[in-house]
Amino acid sequence: MWTLAGQGCWRRCALAAWATRAVRRGLPAPRPAPTRGAAAESKPPDRSYSSADRKEKIDMSRFPVENTRNFSIIAHVDHGKSTLADRLLELTGAIDKTKNNKQVLDKLQVERERGITVKAQTASLFYDYEGKQYLLNLIDTPGHVDFSYEVSRSLSACQGVLLVVDANEGIQAQTVANFFLAFEAQLSVIPVINKIDLKNADPERVEKQIEKVFDIPSDECIKISAKLGTNVESVLQAVIKRIPPPKVHRKNPLRALVFDSTFDQYRGVIANVALFDGVVSKGDKIVSVHTQKTYEVNEVGVLNPNEQPTHKLYAGQVGYLIAGMKDVTEAQIGDTLYLHKQPVEPLPGFKSAKPMVFAGMYPIDQSEYNNLKSAIEKLTLNDSSVTVHRDSSLALGAGWRLGFLGLLHMEVFNQRLEQEYNASVTLTTPTVPYKAVLSSAKLIKEYREKEITIINPAQFPDKSKVTEYLEPIVLGTIITPDEYTGKIMMLCQARRAVQKNMMYIDQNRIMLKYLFPLNEIVVDFYDSLKSLSSGYASFDYEDAGYQTAELVKMDILLNGNIVEELVTVVHKDKAYSAGKAICERLKDSLPRQLFEIAIQAALGSKIIARETMVVILPEK
């Protein structure tokens, strides 16, 4: 009987036979039909990568240094970086022109769900211009403040950037921050005004903003619509004309910078490298400066945007390298690789990322501890800005204290653990790192330093042991329409902020700069700012060191017993209001018991707030 299953089986056999004969004759084998059913639905849509399907290896020696350009796209969130990257991939033939090509470089499930770029991605583009073929290495970067470390790493492999600005929104806070990252790295900046097709677009106003804030002449701006593909070709031409080729030497010994890495359970660590000197090919023996271990290169290639193996990679080019690194600690971001017995001066790495937010992470079931440990190790390889310290709790068991760059970073990390490793965890309340200057020589000898950093509020030292407490501060940049300035200034004052600067960037938009205590903005400041400004204000911050503050440790007690997981550090002036708020929230969230529960907030032995959960007995 000729069933549908029989048809499918026959078709697979026929395809296999045809593929074998085709390969023997040197013909391209046919593509198998897409699988139907639930398994197919769970996969991302097929994007018909044209060049990635080719099995022949690309000869990278065809691209001399003067025909190579390495550039990044930087912008504020939702200004069209990923859409512009899609159009550039289409124009250079890296992907086919189809309606499904949306966020091609955003490969993580969390990126597609949230509509944001979380991890920088690389794509090598081949473009013919004025009779020459150019190699354009594009690195798409995140736009949210929490992922600025990804941006700084990407810029280390580039000589120029495309600064994308929304023609409707204009310059936003993260636009300013990313521009100065590129400016400090002495990169060529090409301003691109995107979304000129929008009804309320005003590219002339945005040109004036760019000229005033960044001192870039307005005639250097390129006006495009990435969604419609309008004038995108001129962006590629500007990259060739305005961005210089990398300054490298191919005859020198190999010197490669590891600027990113991913983990594959079958092939081990896949390192993204930028070659500053020399050549690397399959079979070469390479040494890591960081670990001094020797590896044999199994595969080199470029991302186009899928992995495309090549014979060799040359200085000035950006690609990937697989060398049998099995342990996640072996692929250190910022490491330098060189050929065996040909040592070189290490390349300058990256500034290590400073965690701004710390939270305890514990497995829901302690039997899952080892699985969660393995998942965290693999995920921190893909996201090296996360710091990990062992921790334990009487109530929650063994776990870790993790450091993140911000709240969104913490949420994304947790979501990736769930989606990619099927892990369920308990997260404690996020806190910021404080410092304490010890008062006695005995304590300094015990801690081996005069100034200690506290990442767990439960370990906050008593006032009698220290001369002063220090809290982290950040320099915040707020850009807002002038009609909301009064409300925003009141919000900042309520968060103990100190105003540093205020300037108009055009007729109705203001840029404010404030020094904020980090613990005042880390949880809900961004939400409050968006509510006050009807969503129009944007916010970005950068580390500004530490300042002296009157801090106190606030204990939360249930029936007289301190709950370690609920201990918080607050400013002395805000202790009462914070304690009262926590007690009220606990009263609403704790399950009812058959006895009365006293919920108290205390500073040392002094009770400053109390709520009582009264037993409500059923009526007879």
N, C-alpha and C positions, 0 to 999 in steps of 0.2 A: 504494500500500500504506500502511495507517494504522499508522505506526511510533510508538514512544514519543517519538522525537525530533520527529516531526511533531506529536504532541500538544503537546509543550512549546512548539514554535514557534507553533502555532495559539493556545495559551493566552496567550503573550506579546503576540501581535498583538491579540487580543481585549481584553486588559487595557489596552494602549496606546490602542485606539480608545475603550474605555469611559471611561478616564481623561480623554481630550480632551473627550468629550461632557459628562462630569460636571463638569469645571472650568467649561465654558461655562455650564452651568445653575446653578453655585454649589453643587453637591453635593460631599461629600467623596469623593475618588477612592479606589478599593480598593487595599489593600496588595498588592504583588507577592508571589508564593510564594517561600519561601526557596530559595536555590540549593543543589543537592545536590553531593556530591563533595568532593574534597580541599580545594578553596578554601574551602568553607563550614566545614569542620571546623577550619581554622586560625583562623577568626574567633571572638571571644568570643561566648557565648550571647546570643541576642536577649532583651532584658529588657522588651520591649513598653512603651517609654516613652510614657505616655499624653499628657502635656501637651507633650512635646518634638515630637510628631508634628504639632501644630497649626501651620499655616502663617501664620495671622493674627498680626500683631504685637500684643504686649501694651501697653496704655496704662499706663505706669508713673506717670503723674500721679494715678492713683486711690489711690496709697499715700502719704498725707502723712507727714511726719517722725515724728509721734507714733505712727503705726501701723507703724513700721519697727523691727526688732530685728536687730542683727548679733552673732552669737555663734559660738564655737568649741567643739569637743569635745576635751578633753585628758585623757590617761590614760597609764598604764604600758603596755608592750607586752602584747597579748593580754587586755586587760580588757574588750573589747567595744565599742570606739569605732565601728568600721565597721559592726557589726551594729546598733547603736543608730541610726546614720545611715540605714541601710536602712529601719528601721521608721518613722523620721520622714518619709522620702521617701514611703513607702506611705500613712501617715496623712494627708498633705497632698495626695495624689493626683498627686505628681510622677512616680511609677512605679506600674504595676499590681501587685496583690498576687499574686505567683506564687512557686513554690518556687525558681525560678532566681535570685531577687534575693538574691545573696550578694556582699558587697564591691562594690556598684554603683559607688561613688566611687573604688575602687582600679582605675584604668584601665590601668596598666602591666602587662605580662606578668610582670615580675620581682616585682611586688606579689602577684599571684595565686599564683605558684609558691612564694614564701616565706611567704605568709600574713601579710605585714606591710604597713603603710602607709609609703611612701617619700616621696611628694609630697603636699603639702596640696591639697585639692580644694574647690571652691566649689559650692554649690547654693542657688538662691533658691526658697523654699517659700511657698505662698499658703495661709493658714489662717484660717478663719472662727471667731470667738470672741465670744460675747455681742453678736451683731448687727453686728460690725465685721469687715472683712477686713484681715488683717495680712500684711506682707511680712517673712518671717524668712529672713535670709541666713546659711546654715550653712557653716562652714569646717571640714572634717574634717582633723585634723592627725596626723603620725606620732607614735609613742610611743617609739621607740628613741633613746637618748642621742645617737647620731651625727647625728640629724636635728633637733636642737633649734633649729637656725637656721630651719628651715621653720616651727616652732611660733612663734618670736618674730616672724617676718614676718606670720603669720596674725593674731596677737593685735593687731597695729597697726591692723587694719581692724575690730576688734570693740569692743563695750562690755561684754561678759560672756562667761563660759565655763561649760560643763558639765564638772565634774571627776568622771570616771567611775572608780569603785573596785570591784574584784572582791569579792563578798560572801564568797568562799572564801579568796582570797589576802590580802585586806586591803591596807593601804597598802604600796606598794613604792617603791624609790628614785626612779624616774622620776616617780611621783605627786608626791613632795615637790618635785622640781626644777621640774616644770611648774606646780605651785601657786604657787611663788615667782615664776616668770616672770609669771603673771597678776597676782599681788599687787603686784609692782613696777610693772606697767602700770596699776594702780588699776582693775582690772576687777571686776565683780560675779561672785562664784563661787557656782554652784549645785552642791552635792555630790549625786551620783547613785550609789547602791549597786546594782550590776548583778549578774546571775546568781543571784538569790534562789531560782531553781528547782533549783539544784544540791543534791545530797544532803547535802554537808558545809557548806553555806552557813551563815554566822553573822552576819547583818546587824547584830545588836545589838552584837557585839564590834567590828565595823568602824565603827559610829556612835561608839563611845567613842574609837577611834583617831583619827577625824577631829576630834573635839572636843578631844582632848589635843594633837595635833600641829599642827592648823591653827586651833584656837580658834574653830571654827564650831559653833554649838549643834546638838545631835543632832536636834532636831525640824525642822531645815531640810533634812535628808537625804530624798531621794526614793528609795524602794525599788522596783526594776523587774526584769523579765526581758526583755532586748532580744530574745532568741531567740524567746520565746513571745509577745512583745508585751504582757506584763502591765504595766499601769499606765504605759505609755509616753505616753499622752495627757496625763497630769499634768505630764510634762516640758515639753511644748509650752506648757501653760498657765503653768508656772513661768517660762519664758523671757519670756512677755508681762508677767507681774506683777513679776518681780524684776530683769529687765535693763532699764536705762533706754534710751530712744530716743537716737540719736546727736545730739550738739550741733552742728548745722550751719546754714548760711544759704543758702537757695536763690536769694535775690535778689542775692547777691554774685557777682563774676566767678568763672568756673570754676577750681577747684583740685582736681586729682585725683592720688592717690598710686598709683604702679605698685607693687603688692606681689608680683606673680608674672608670669610670661610663658611662653609656649610657642611653638614654631616650626612653621609649616605651609609645606611647600615650594611650595604654590600661592598662598597668601594672605599669606605673610610672617609677621611677628611678631603674635601674638595676646596683647595685654597685659591682665592682670587688674587692674582699677582699683577703688579705693574713693573715692567723691566726697565731699569735705569741704565744698565750696562750689559753688554754681552748677548749670548744666545743660549736658549735651553731647548733640549729635544728629548724624545723618549729614549730611555736607556742611560741618560746622564746620572751621575752620582752627585747629589746635592747635600749641603750641610746647613743646618739651622743655626744661626748665631745664638739664639736664645737657649736652645737645649743642647747644642753641640752634637746632636744625633745626625747620622748619615742615612739618607734615603735614596732609593733608585726611582727615577721618574717613570711611571707607568703610562701616563698620557698627558699631553698638553693640547690646548685648543683655545678657541675663542667662543664667546656666547653670541648667538646670531638670530634670535635671542636664546634659542636652545643651544645645548652644547654641540660644538662642531669641532671634531679633532683636526689638528694640523700637524704638519711634519715638524715644525719648529716655531718658537716664539722669539722675536728679535727685540732688542732694546728700543724703547719708545712705544711698545705695544702693550695692550692690556688683555689678559686672558685668564684661563684657569689651569691648574696643575694638580695632578693626582699622583701621590708618591708613597702610597701605602701607610700613611699616618693613621694608626688605629685608635690611639688614645686622644680624647678631646683636649687634653692639656698640651699636646704637641704643636698645635696650630695656633701660635700666639699672634694676635693681631698686632701689626707694627713690626713683626720680625723681619729679618733680612735673610735671604737664601743665597748661597754661593756654591760654586763647583768644588767638589772634593779636591783637596790639596792646592786650591787657589784662593786662599782667604782674602777678604776685602774689608775695607772700612765699613762698619754697619751704617745703614741709612738712618736718619733721624726718624724715630717712631712717632707716635701720637701722644698728645697730652692724655694721661689716663682720665677716664670719665669720672667725675665726682658725683656719687649718688646723692640725690637731694631728699629722697624719701625712703624710709626703712619700714619693713613690715615683717612680722613673723609668719612663716608658712609651715603648716603641719599636715600630715596625711590624715584624712578622716578616719581611716582604719590603720593602726600601727603595723599591721601585717603587710601593708603596701609601701613601707618605708624604703626598701631597697629599689623597688620599681620607680618610685618618685625620685629617688636620688639619681638614678640613671637618666631619667627624663630631664631633670634640672641640669645635669652636666652637659647633655647633648644640646639643650636649648641655649645654655649660656655660651656654647661654642658659636652658635648662630647670632648671639646677642651678647658680645663681650662687655657691654656697659653695665651688666648686672653683677653685683658683688654678692658673694655667698659666705655666710658664717654659720657654723653649727650652733644649735640652740636647743634648749629643752624646757618643758613646762610641766608643772605638777598636774594641771588639768588636761593639757593637750598632748603630752608625751614628747618624744624626740622629734626635732624638726630643724628649721633653718631660719636665720635672720637674713633677709634679702634686701639689698639696696637698689633702688630704681632712680631714674632721672626725673620722674614725675608720676602723678596719679594715672594718667592715660597709659604711660609705659607699664605701670603695674597691672592695669586692667588687661592690656594686650598680652602681656607675659602669661597671666593666669588663663586667658582665653586660649592661647596657643597650647598651653599644657593640657587643657581639656580636649581640644580638637585634634592635636597631632599625637598626643601620647595617652589619651583617654584617662587622665589623672584627675581625681577629685581632691581638693585641698581646702583647708580652713585658713583664712587670712586674718591676722589681727589688725587693729587700728593703725594706720600709717603714722609714723613720727619722723622728725627730722634729727640730724646729728648735732648734739650740743657738745660744748667743751667746758672743762672745769680746770682752774688753776689751783693746784694743791698747795696747802699752807705749811705743812711740816716736812722736815727732812726725812723723817721716818716713812711717811707716805710716798714721798718722791722715790725713795729707795725701793719701796715695795712695788710701785707701779713702773719703775725704771724711767720715768719721765715726769717733768713738772706739769705738763698740760696734757690731760687725758681727754679722749673723745668718747662720748656716751651715745650709743646707737639703740640701747634698750632702756626705756624709762625706769624699769624695775631696778637697774643698777645705778641710778642717779645718786651721787654722793650727798651726804648731809652737809648743811651749811657750815657746820663746825669744822669740817675737813678742808674747806676751800677758801681761797681769798676772794675769788670772783667767778661768776658763771659767764660763758660766752654763747651767743646764739648766732646761727648763720643768717646773713642778710643777702639780698639780691637786688640788682638794679633793674627795675621793671620799666618797660616802655609801653605806654597806652596810646593808641591812635583812635580818635573819636570825633564825630561831628560836634561842632561847638555847642549845640543846644543841650547836650548832656553833660557838659563840663562840670557844672555845679554839683550835680548828684554824684558824679564819679569822684570829685575831690572830697566830698563828705565821706564816701565809702572808704577812700584811701586813709583819711584821718582816723576813721574808726578802727582801721587795721594797723595803727601805730606807724604809718608811713611818713617819710620826710621828703617833701618836694625838692627836686634838684634842678629841674628845667621845665620850660613850657614854651612852645613855639608853634606858630601857624605854618602848616605845610601847603595850604592853599587858602582860598577865601573862607571856607567853612569847615575846615578840618584842623584839629589841634593834635600835636604830639606832646604828651606829658611824660616826664621821667621822675620816678620816685624810688627811694630806698625803702624796701619792705623787709621786715623780719619774715624769714621763710615760712615759719609755722603759721603765720597769719594768712598766707595765700595758698597753701598747699592743698587744702581740702575743698573749699567752696567759693573761693574768691572769683574764679573765672565765671562760674554760674551766676553769681551776684552781678558781676560786671555786664554780662550779656543781658540779664533781665533789666537792669537800669537803663541800658542804651538801646533797647529794642533789637538787640542782636548786631548793632552796627560797630561797636567798639571792638578792637583787637588788642591782644595782650601778649607780651613776650618778656622773658627775664633772663638775666645772666648772673653768674656767681659774683658776689662782691665781698667775700671774706666773712669775718665775724665781728661782732660788737658786744660790749658789756651789757648785760641785762639782769634784771631782778627776777630770777626764775625760782619756781617752787615745785616740788614733787607732790602731786595730788593722788592720794590713795582712795580707792573705792572699796567700801566694806559692805558685805552682806551678812547681817546678824553678827556684826563685830569681827568677821574674818576678812582679811585683806585678799582681794582677788588680783593676783599678780598681772594677769593679762589685761586688766582694765586700768592699770597705773598710767597716768599721763603727766607730762611736764607742761606747765602753763606759766604765763607771766603773772606776777603777784597781783597786779591791778585787775586781772580778768579771772582770778581763781574762783570767786563766788559765783559769777554768772555761768562759768564753764561747769562747775560742780553741780549747780542746780539743774542745768540742762541735761547732764549725764544721768542724774538720779531720776529725773522725770521720764527720760527715754527708757531707762531700765525698768521702771515701774510699768510702762506700757508693754514692754516686750517680753519680760520674764514670765514663764508659765505659772499659773496659780497653784498654791500649795494648801495643805490642810492646816497650816499654821501661819502666824503673822511673820512677815519678813521686813526687817529694817534695812533700807538702802541708804548709805551715808557716804558723803565725800569729806575727806579729812586732809588737813595740812599738818603732818606730824601727829600730835595728840589732840589737835583742835578740830572739832567737827564744824564744817562750814555750811553744809546742806544736808537735808534729810527728807526722804519720802518713805511712807510705810505702805506695804501691800497688805491690806486687811482681808481676812478670810471671810468670804461671803457664803454663808451656809444656806442650803436650799430651804424654802418654806415648807413647814409640815402641812 
